[in-house]
Amino acid sequence: MSVNELKVLLDQVADTRELILRRTATWAPVRDAWGDAHEDAARAYRVWQHRRDVASYAAYRAAQDREDAAQDALAASCASAAAA
């Protein structure tokens, strides 16, 4: 499967807006989601630094994008909590 075919396939998957956490959620599941994403991105970065290949770079960028989205969600949840 090519990268383009994979992108087309993934673009067809509906976004359910669900959070999947690796560990039991604490009082702040959005913060937990960011923490998980941050750890994944850091791990993927280390793998890419070691391997220096296209696949590990793509995995790192995907993990970094997930961390960015989780960080945006965390900021939005903090802003809405402050406004309440």
Gaussian input, Z-matrix of N, CA and C with variables (Angstrom, degrees):
# hf/3-21g

backbone

0 1
 N
 C     1     B1
 C     2     B2     1     A1
 N     3     B3     2     A2     1     D1
 C     4     B4     3     A3     2     D2
 C     5     B5     4     A4     3     D3
 N     6     B6     5     A5     4     D4
 C     7     B7     6     A6     5     D5
 C     8     B8     7     A7     6     D6
 N     9     B9     8     A8     7     D7
 C    10    B10     9     A9     8     D8
 C    11    B11    10    A10     9     D9
 N    12    B12    11    A11    10    D10
 C    13    B13    12    A12    11    D11
 C    14    B14    13    A13    12    D12
 N    15    B15    14    A14    13    D13
 C    16    B16    15    A15    14    D14
 C    17    B17    16    A16    15    D15
 N    18    B18    17    A17    16    D16
 C    19    B19    18    A18    17    D17
 C    20    B20    19    A19    18    D18
 N    21    B21    20    A20    19    D19
 C    22    B22    21    A21    20    D20
 C    23    B23    22    A22    21    D21
 N    24    B24    23    A23    22    D22
 C    25    B25    24    A24    23    D23
 C    26    B26    25    A25    24    D24
 N    27    B27    26    A26    25    D25
 C    28    B28    27    A27    26    D26
 C    29    B29    28    A28    27    D27
 N    30    B30    29    A29    28    D28
 C    31    B31    30    A30    29    D29
 C    32    B32    31    A31    30    D30
 N    33    B33    32    A32    31    D31
 C    34    B34    33    A33    32    D32
 C    35    B35    34    A34    33    D33
 N    36    B36    35    A35    34    D34
 C    37    B37    36    A36    35    D35
 C    38    B38    37    A37    36    D36
 N    39    B39    38    A38    37    D37
 C    40    B40    39    A39    38    D38
 C    41    B41    40    A40    39    D39
 N    42    B42    41    A41    40    D40
 C    43    B43    42    A42    41    D41
 C    44    B44    43    A43    42    D42
 N    45    B45    44    A44    43    D43
 C    46    B46    45    A45    44    D44
 C    47    B47    46    A46    45    D45
 N    48    B48    47    A47    46    D46
 C    49    B49    48    A48    47    D47
 C    50    B50    49    A49    48    D48
 N    51    B51    50    A50    49    D49
 C    52    B52    51    A51    50    D50
 C    53    B53    52    A52    51    D51
 N    54    B54    53    A53    52    D52
 C    55    B55    54    A54    53    D53
 C    56    B56    55    A55    54    D54
 N    57    B57    56    A56    55    D55
 C    58    B58    57    A57    56    D56
 C    59    B59    58    A58    57    D57
 N    60    B60    59    A59    58    D58
 C    61    B61    60    A60    59    D59
 C    62    B62    61    A61    60    D60
 N    63    B63    62    A62    61    D61
 C    64    B64    63    A63    62    D62
 C    65    B65    64    A64    63    D63
 N    66    B66    65    A65    64    D64
 C    67    B67    66    A66    65    D65
 C    68    B68    67    A67    66    D66
 N    69    B69    68    A68    67    D67
 C    70    B70    69    A69    68    D68
 C    71    B71    70    A70    69    D69
 N    72    B72    71    A71    70    D70
 C    73    B73    72    A72    71    D71
 C    74    B74    73    A73    72    D72
 N    75    B75    74    A74    73    D73
 C    76    B76    75    A75    74    D74
 C    77    B77    76    A76    75    D75
 N    78    B78    77    A77    76    D76
 C    79    B79    78    A78    77    D77
 C    80    B80    79    A79    78    D78
 N    81    B81    80    A80    79    D79
 C    82    B82    81    A81    80    D80
 C    83    B83    82    A82    81    D81
 N    84    B84    83    A83    82    D82
 C    85    B85    84    A84    83    D83
 C    86    B86    85    A85    84    D84
 N    87    B87    86    A86    85    D85
 C    88    B88    87    A87    86    D86
 C    89    B89    88    A88    87    D87
 N    90    B90    89    A89    88    D88
 C    91    B91    90    A90    89    D89
 C    92    B92    91    A91    90    D90
 N    93    B93    92    A92    91    D91
 C    94    B94    93    A93    92    D92
 C    95    B95    94    A94    93    D93
 N    96    B96    95    A95    94    D94
 C    97    B97    96    A96    95    D95
 C    98    B98    97    A97    96    D96
 N    99    B99    98    A98    97    D97
 C   100   B100    99    A99    98    D98
 C   101   B101   100   A100    99    D99
 N   102   B102   101   A101   100   D100
 C   103   B103   102   A102   101   D101
 C   104   B104   103   A103   102   D102
 N   105   B105   104   A104   103   D103
 C   106   B106   105   A105   104   D104
 C   107   B107   106   A106   105   D105
 N   108   B108   107   A107   106   D106
 C   109   B109   108   A108   107   D107
 C   110   B110   109   A109   108   D108
 N   111   B111   110   A110   109   D109
 C   112   B112   111   A111   110   D110
 C   113   B113   112   A112   111   D111
 N   114   B114   113   A113   112   D112
 C   115   B115   114   A114   113   D113
 C   116   B116   115   A115   114   D114
 N   117   B117   116   A116   115   D115
 C   118   B118   117   A117   116   D116
 C   119   B119   118   A118   117   D117
 N   120   B120   119   A119   118   D118
 C   121   B121   120   A120   119   D119
 C   122   B122   121   A121   120   D120
 N   123   B123   122   A122   121   D121
 C   124   B124   123   A123   122   D122
 C   125   B125   124   A124   123   D123
 N   126   B126   125   A125   124   D124
 C   127   B127   126   A126   125   D125
 C   128   B128   127   A127   126   D126
 N   129   B129   128   A128   127   D127
 C   130   B130   129   A129   128   D128
 C   131   B131   130   A130   129   D129
 N   132   B132   131   A131   130   D130
 C   133   B133   132   A132   131   D131
 C   134   B134   133   A133   132   D132
 N   135   B135   134   A134   133   D133
 C   136   B136   135   A135   134   D134
 C   137   B137   136   A136   135   D135
 N   138   B138   137   A137   136   D136
 C   139   B139   138   A138   137   D137
 C   140   B140   139   A139   138   D138
 N   141   B141   140   A140   139   D139
 C   142   B142   141   A141   140   D140
 C   143   B143   142   A142   141   D141
 N   144   B144   143   A143   142   D142
 C   145   B145   144   A144   143   D143
 C   146   B146   145   A145   144   D144
 N   147   B147   146   A146   145   D145
 C   148   B148   147   A147   146   D146
 C   149   B149   148   A148   147   D147
 N   150   B150   149   A149   148   D148
 C   151   B151   150   A150   149   D149
 C   152   B152   151   A151   150   D150
 N   153   B153   152   A152   151   D151
 C   154   B154   153   A153   152   D152
 C   155   B155   154   A154   153   D153
 N   156   B156   155   A155   154   D154
 C   157   B157   156   A156   155   D155
 C   158   B158   157   A157   156   D156
 N   159   B159   158   A158   157   D157
 C   160   B160   159   A159   158   D158
 C   161   B161   160   A160   159   D159
 N   162   B162   161   A161   160   D160
 C   163   B163   162   A162   161   D161
 C   164   B164   163   A163   162   D162
 N   165   B165   164   A164   163   D163
 C   166   B166   165   A165   164   D164
 C   167   B167   166   A166   165   D165
 N   168   B168   167   A167   166   D166
 C   169   B169   168   A168   167   D167
 C   170   B170   169   A169   168   D168
 N   171   B171   170   A170   169   D169
 C   172   B172   171   A171   170   D170
 C   173   B173   172   A172   171   D171
 N   174   B174   173   A173   172   D172
 C   175   B175   174   A174   173   D173
 C   176   B176   175   A175   174   D174
 N   177   B177   176   A176   175   D175
 C   178   B178   177   A177   176   D176
 C   179   B179   178   A178   177   D177
 N   180   B180   179   A179   178   D178
 C   181   B181   180   A180   179   D179
 C   182   B182   181   A181   180   D180
 N   183   B183   182   A182   181   D181
 C   184   B184   183   A183   182   D182
 C   185   B185   184   A184   183   D183
 N   186   B186   185   A185   184   D184
 C   187   B187   186   A186   185   D185
 C   188   B188   187   A187   186   D186
 N   189   B189   188   A188   187   D187
 C   190   B190   189   A189   188   D188
 C   191   B191   190   A190   189   D189
 N   192   B192   191   A191   190   D190
 C   193   B193   192   A192   191   D191
 C   194   B194   193   A193   192   D192
 N   195   B195   194   A194   193   D193
 C   196   B196   195   A195   194   D194
 C   197   B197   196   A196   195   D195
 N   198   B198   197   A197   196   D196
 C   199   B199   198   A198   197   D197
 C   200   B200   199   A199   198   D198
 N   201   B201   200   A200   199   D199
 C   202   B202   201   A201   200   D200
 C   203   B203   202   A202   201   D201
 N   204   B204   203   A203   202   D202
 C   205   B205   204   A204   203   D203
 C   206   B206   205   A205   204   D204
 N   207   B207   206   A206   205   D205
 C   208   B208   207   A207   206   D206
 C   209   B209   208   A208   207   D207
 N   210   B210   209   A209   208   D208
 C   211   B211   210   A210   209   D209
 C   212   B212   211   A211   210   D210
 N   213   B213   212   A212   211   D211
 C   214   B214   213   A213   212   D212
 C   215   B215   214   A214   213   D213
 N   216   B216   215   A215   214   D214
 C   217   B217   216   A216   215   D215
 C   218   B218   217   A217   216   D216
 N   219   B219   218   A218   217   D217
 C   220   B220   219   A219   218   D218
 C   221   B221   220   A220   219   D219
 N   222   B222   221   A221   220   D220
 C   223   B223   222   A222   221   D221
 C   224   B224   223   A223   222   D222
 N   225   B225   224   A224   223   D223
 C   226   B226   225   A225   224   D224
 C   227   B227   226   A226   225   D225
 N   228   B228   227   A227   226   D226
 C   229   B229   228   A228   227   D227
 C   230   B230   229   A229   228   D228
 N   231   B231   230   A230   229   D229
 C   232   B232   231   A231   230   D230
 C   233   B233   232   A232   231   D231
 N   234   B234   233   A233   232   D232
 C   235   B235   234   A234   233   D233
 C   236   B236   235   A235   234   D234
 N   237   B237   236   A236   235   D235
 C   238   B238   237   A237   236   D236
 C   239   B239   238   A238   237   D237
 N   240   B240   239   A239   238   D238
 C   241   B241   240   A240   239   D239
 C   242   B242   241   A241   240   D240
 N   243   B243   242   A242   241   D241
 C   244   B244   243   A243   242   D242
 C   245   B245   244   A244   243   D243
 N   246   B246   245   A245   244   D244
 C   247   B247   246   A246   245   D245
 C   248   B248   247   A247   246   D246
 N   249   B249   248   A248   247   D247
 C   250   B250   249   A249   248   D248
 C   251   B251   250   A250   249   D249

   B1=1.4421
   B2=1.5303
   B3=1.3081
   B4=1.4613
   B5=1.5289
   B6=1.3141
   B7=1.4652
   B8=1.5253
   B9=1.3223
   B10=1.4667
   B11=1.5282
   B12=1.3338
   B13=1.4617
   B14=1.5266
   B15=1.3289
   B16=1.4623
   B17=1.5213
   B18=1.3176
   B19=1.4668
   B20=1.5281
   B21=1.3187
   B22=1.4694
   B23=1.5221
   B24=1.3323
   B25=1.4593
   B26=1.5247
   B27=1.3301
   B28=1.4629
   B29=1.5245
   B30=1.3246
   B31=1.4628
   B32=1.5249
   B33=1.3274
   B34=1.4637
   B35=1.5330
   B36=1.3224
   B37=1.4636
   B38=1.5270
   B39=1.3111
   B40=1.4669
   B41=1.5273
   B42=1.3205
   B43=1.4649
   B44=1.5197
   B45=1.3288
   B46=1.4624
   B47=1.5179
   B48=1.3428
   B49=1.4669
   B50=1.5222
   B51=1.3317
   B52=1.4576
   B53=1.5162
   B54=1.3267
   B55=1.4529
   B56=1.5212
   B57=1.3137
   B58=1.4523
   B59=1.5222
   B60=1.3135
   B61=1.4610
   B62=1.5166
   B63=1.3294
   B64=1.4649
   B65=1.5155
   B66=1.2966
   B67=1.4662
   B68=1.5268
   B69=1.2917
   B70=1.4585
   B71=1.5241
   B72=1.3152
   B73=1.4599
   B74=1.5263
   B75=1.3146
   B76=1.4574
   B77=1.5221
   B78=1.2890
   B79=1.4570
   B80=1.5224
   B81=1.3408
   B82=1.4667
   B83=1.5322
   B84=1.3483
   B85=1.4615
   B86=1.5286
   B87=1.3259
   B88=1.4680
   B89=1.5297
   B90=1.3165
   B91=1.4680
   B92=1.5303
   B93=1.3358
   B94=1.4614
   B95=1.5329
   B96=1.3296
   B97=1.4683
   B98=1.5212
   B99=1.3352
   B100=1.4605
   B101=1.5358
   B102=1.3222
   B103=1.4604
   B104=1.5272
   B105=1.3433
   B106=1.4603
   B107=1.5283
   B108=1.3264
   B109=1.4657
   B110=1.5227
   B111=1.3154
   B112=1.4617
   B113=1.5334
   B114=1.3226
   B115=1.4649
   B116=1.5263
   B117=1.3392
   B118=1.4627
   B119=1.5233
   B120=1.3283
   B121=1.4657
   B122=1.5225
   B123=1.3142
   B124=1.4603
   B125=1.5326
   B126=1.3290
   B127=1.4684
   B128=1.5277
   B129=1.3271
   B130=1.4691
   B131=1.5241
   B132=1.3220
   B133=1.4656
   B134=1.5237
   B135=1.3262
   B136=1.4701
   B137=1.5327
   B138=1.3300
   B139=1.4734
   B140=1.5232
   B141=1.3175
   B142=1.4652
   B143=1.5288
   B144=1.3131
   B145=1.4643
   B146=1.5331
   B147=1.3227
   B148=1.4599
   B149=1.5298
   B150=1.3257
   B151=1.4710
   B152=1.5278
   B153=1.3140
   B154=1.4767
   B155=1.5286
   B156=1.3336
   B157=1.4591
   B158=1.5273
   B159=1.3133
   B160=1.4630
   B161=1.5292
   B162=1.3199
   B163=1.4721
   B164=1.5223
   B165=1.3236
   B166=1.4637
   B167=1.5309
   B168=1.3383
   B169=1.4633
   B170=1.5303
   B171=1.3238
   B172=1.4746
   B173=1.5265
   B174=1.3294
   B175=1.4695
   B176=1.5246
   B177=1.3246
   B178=1.4701
   B179=1.5210
   B180=1.3257
   B181=1.4661
   B182=1.5276
   B183=1.3291
   B184=1.4655
   B185=1.5227
   B186=1.3257
   B187=1.4640
   B188=1.5251
   B189=1.3161
   B190=1.4634
   B191=1.5261
   B192=1.3229
   B193=1.4659
   B194=1.5253
   B195=1.3305
   B196=1.4642
   B197=1.5191
   B198=1.3289
   B199=1.4629
   B200=1.5234
   B201=1.3282
   B202=1.4686
   B203=1.5281
   B204=1.3300
   B205=1.4679
   B206=1.5269
   B207=1.3294
   B208=1.4673
   B209=1.5243
   B210=1.3157
   B211=1.4677
   B212=1.5287
   B213=1.3319
   B214=1.4650
   B215=1.5324
   B216=1.3338
   B217=1.4666
   B218=1.5196
   B219=1.3224
   B220=1.4619
   B221=1.5244
   B222=1.3200
   B223=1.4641
   B224=1.5332
   B225=1.3263
   B226=1.4663
   B227=1.5321
   B228=1.3255
   B229=1.4734
   B230=1.5163
   B231=1.3331
   B232=1.4608
   B233=1.5281
   B234=1.3298
   B235=1.4574
   B236=1.5246
   B237=1.3396
   B238=1.4656
   B239=1.5221
   B240=1.3363
   B241=1.4701
   B242=1.5315
   B243=1.3167
   B244=1.4673
   B245=1.5195
   B246=1.3259
   B247=1.4672
   B248=1.5277
   B249=1.3239
   B250=1.4711
   B251=1.5093
   A1=107.84
   A2=115.71
   A3=119.78
   A4=110.01
   A5=115.46
   A6=121.06
   A7=109.68
   A8=116.58
   A9=120.56
   A10=111.46
   A11=116.88
   A12=120.57
   A13=111.06
   A14=116.31
   A15=120.29
   A16=111.00
   A17=117.28
   A18=120.99
   A19=110.66
   A20=117.08
   A21=120.94
   A22=110.05
   A23=116.73
   A24=121.32
   A25=111.50
   A26=117.20
   A27=120.92
   A28=111.98
   A29=117.56
   A30=120.42
   A31=111.91
   A32=116.90
   A33=120.94
   A34=112.63
   A35=117.33
   A36=121.17
   A37=108.95
   A38=115.43
   A39=120.50
   A40=110.77
   A41=116.17
   A42=121.78
   A43=107.89
   A44=116.81
   A45=120.93
   A46=112.79
   A47=116.06
   A48=122.29
   A49=111.91
   A50=117.09
   A51=122.19
   A52=109.75
   A53=115.69
   A54=121.75
   A55=108.75
   A56=116.81
   A57=122.42
   A58=106.38
   A59=116.32
   A60=121.65
   A61=109.98
   A62=116.21
   A63=121.59
   A64=112.30
   A65=117.16
   A66=120.57
   A67=109.00
   A68=116.67
   A69=121.04
   A70=109.13
   A71=115.54
   A72=120.70
   A73=110.92
   A74=115.41
   A75=121.19
   A76=107.61
   A77=116.34
   A78=121.06
   A79=111.77
   A80=118.74
   A81=121.71
   A82=110.47
   A83=118.10
   A84=119.81
   A85=113.84
   A86=118.17
   A87=119.88
   A88=109.62
   A89=116.47
   A90=120.29
   A91=110.12
   A92=116.62
   A93=120.80
   A94=111.14
   A95=116.38
   A96=120.56
   A97=110.35
   A98=117.19
   A99=119.67
   A100=110.31
   A101=117.33
   A102=120.50
   A103=112.23
   A104=116.37
   A105=120.56
   A106=110.64
   A107=116.23
   A108=120.81
   A109=110.95
   A110=116.84
   A111=121.27
   A112=110.39
   A113=116.60
   A114=120.63
   A115=111.38
   A116=116.54
   A117=120.25
   A118=111.43
   A119=116.60
   A120=120.29
   A121=111.15
   A122=117.30
   A123=120.61
   A124=111.00
   A125=116.05
   A126=120.55
   A127=110.39
   A128=117.05
   A129=121.13
   A130=110.96
   A131=117.16
   A132=120.92
   A133=110.71
   A134=116.64
   A135=120.04
   A136=111.09
   A137=116.46
   A138=120.18
   A139=109.58
   A140=116.69
   A141=119.86
   A142=110.83
   A143=117.48
   A144=120.13
   A145=110.99
   A146=116.56
   A147=120.78
   A148=111.92
   A149=116.93
   A150=120.84
   A151=113.82
   A152=116.88
   A153=121.93
   A154=112.92
   A155=116.54
   A156=119.33
   A157=110.12
   A158=115.68
   A159=121.53
   A160=111.70
   A161=116.81
   A162=120.12
   A163=111.75
   A164=117.41
   A165=118.76
   A166=111.11
   A167=117.55
   A168=119.33
   A169=110.40
   A170=116.51
   A171=120.17
   A172=110.29
   A173=117.06
   A174=120.53
   A175=110.45
   A176=116.71
   A177=120.27
   A178=111.02
   A179=117.86
   A180=120.58
   A181=110.80
   A182=117.48
   A183=120.52
   A184=110.38
   A185=116.76
   A186=120.59
   A187=110.44
   A188=117.51
   A189=121.03
   A190=110.79
   A191=117.15
   A192=120.65
   A193=110.78
   A194=116.38
   A195=120.29
   A196=110.62
   A197=117.29
   A198=119.93
   A199=110.97
   A200=116.91
   A201=120.37
   A202=111.20
   A203=116.69
   A204=120.38
   A205=110.76
   A206=116.72
   A207=120.16
   A208=110.90
   A209=116.61
   A210=120.38
   A211=110.50
   A212=117.13
   A213=120.65
   A214=111.23
   A215=116.84
   A216=120.45
   A217=111.06
   A218=116.53
   A219=120.75
   A220=110.82
   A221=116.71
   A222=120.36
   A223=110.77
   A224=116.89
   A225=119.86
   A226=111.15
   A227=116.87
   A228=118.83
   A229=110.81
   A230=117.96
   A231=121.19
   A232=110.69
   A233=116.18
   A234=120.44
   A235=110.98
   A236=116.92
   A237=119.08
   A238=111.26
   A239=117.32
   A240=120.31
   A241=110.73
   A242=116.89
   A243=121.11
   A244=111.16
   A245=116.46
   A246=120.74
   A247=111.41
   A248=116.73
   A249=119.91
   A250=113.08
   D1=132.57
   D2=-179.95
   D3=-81.25
   D4=165.34
   D5=177.62
   D6=-61.19
   D7=-41.10
   D8=179.86
   D9=-63.24
   D10=-43.13
   D11=178.38
   D12=-63.50
   D13=-39.60
   D14=178.00
   D15=-64.60
   D16=-42.01
   D17=178.62
   D18=-61.86
   D19=-45.05
   D20=178.27
   D21=-60.23
   D22=-44.28
   D23=179.43
   D24=-61.51
   D25=-46.71
   D26=-178.95
   D27=-68.14
   D28=-31.95
   D29=177.66
   D30=-65.62
   D31=-20.99
   D32=-179.19
   D33=-85.45
   D34=-10.45
   D35=-179.79
   D36=-78.86
   D37=126.75
   D38=-178.78
   D39=-68.77
   D40=141.96
   D41=176.46
   D42=-85.69
   D43=113.68
   D44=-177.29
   D45=-89.01
   D46=-4.95
   D47=179.54
   D48=60.52
   D49=29.19
   D50=178.66
   D51=-97.41
   D52=145.98
   D53=173.58
   D54=-99.43
   D55=131.94
   D56=175.47
   D57=-114.78
   D58=116.63
   D59=-177.30
   D60=-108.27
   D61=146.07
   D62=179.71
   D63=-76.90
   D64=-29.60
   D65=-175.88
   D66=-122.76
   D67=172.39
   D68=178.62
   D69=-61.70
   D70=130.84
   D71=-177.91
   D72=-64.99
   D73=143.32
   D74=175.72
   D75=-95.83
   D76=-155.92
   D77=179.37
   D78=-71.99
   D79=-10.31
   D80=-176.34
   D81=-132.94
   D82=79.02
   D83=-176.87
   D84=-61.58
   D85=-31.15
   D86=178.25
   D87=-67.43
   D88=-38.28
   D89=177.13
   D90=-67.77
   D91=-38.57
   D92=176.78
   D93=-62.51
   D94=-40.91
   D95=178.51
   D96=-62.36
   D97=-41.44
   D98=177.15
   D99=-64.93
   D100=-42.85
   D101=179.40
   D102=-59.77
   D103=-44.03
   D104=177.07
   D105=-61.50
   D106=-46.01
   D107=-178.94
   D108=-64.04
   D109=-39.22
   D110=178.91
   D111=-63.02
   D112=-45.36
   D113=178.41
   D114=-62.54
   D115=-41.81
   D116=178.53
   D117=-62.75
   D118=-42.48
   D119=-179.67
   D120=-65.94
   D121=-41.19
   D122=178.64
   D123=-63.90
   D124=-41.17
   D125=178.50
   D126=-65.46
   D127=-44.35
   D128=179.78
   D129=-64.43
   D130=-35.73
   D131=177.36
   D132=-63.68
   D133=-43.42
   D134=179.10
   D135=-63.30
   D136=-39.52
   D137=178.12
   D138=-63.57
   D139=-45.37
   D140=179.62
   D141=-62.73
   D142=-41.12
   D143=178.64
   D144=-60.81
   D145=-34.02
   D146=-179.46
   D147=-78.22
   D148=-45.54
   D149=-173.40
   D150=-87.31
   D151=-38.47
   D152=-178.54
   D153=55.40
   D154=45.36
   D155=176.28
   D156=-121.98
   D157=169.79
   D158=-174.87
   D159=-64.53
   D160=-42.28
   D161=-177.23
   D162=-64.22
   D163=-43.09
   D164=-179.41
   D165=-71.35
   D166=-30.61
   D167=175.17
   D168=-67.18
   D169=-42.50
   D170=178.78
   D171=-62.54
   D172=-40.13
   D173=177.96
   D174=-64.95
   D175=-40.94
   D176=177.55
   D177=-62.82
   D178=-45.81
   D179=-178.92
   D180=-63.59
   D181=-39.48
   D182=178.00
   D183=-63.78
   D184=-42.80
   D185=178.44
   D186=-65.73
   D187=-38.65
   D188=178.88
   D189=-66.79
   D190=-39.40
   D191=176.26
   D192=-62.41
   D193=-40.73
   D194=177.58
   D195=-64.43
   D196=-40.12
   D197=177.33
   D198=-64.13
   D199=-42.36
   D200=178.51
   D201=-60.28
   D202=-43.73
   D203=179.53
   D204=-64.84
   D205=-40.18
   D206=178.47
   D207=-66.29
   D208=-37.49
   D209=177.83
   D210=-65.29
   D211=-41.17
   D212=176.46
   D213=-62.48
   D214=-40.76
   D215=177.99
   D216=-65.07
   D217=-39.94
   D218=178.06
   D219=-63.52
   D220=-44.72
   D221=178.87
   D222=-62.81
   D223=-40.93
   D224=179.49
   D225=-66.47
   D226=-38.81
   D227=179.54
   D228=-68.59
   D229=-35.33
   D230=177.19
   D231=-67.93
   D232=-40.68
   D233=179.57
   D234=-65.53
   D235=-41.81
   D236=179.99
   D237=-69.60
   D238=-33.36
   D239=177.11
   D240=-68.99
   D241=-36.88
   D242=179.00
   D243=-69.06
   D244=-32.81
   D245=-178.84
   D246=-76.57
   D247=-21.22
   D248=-176.73
   D249=-77.79

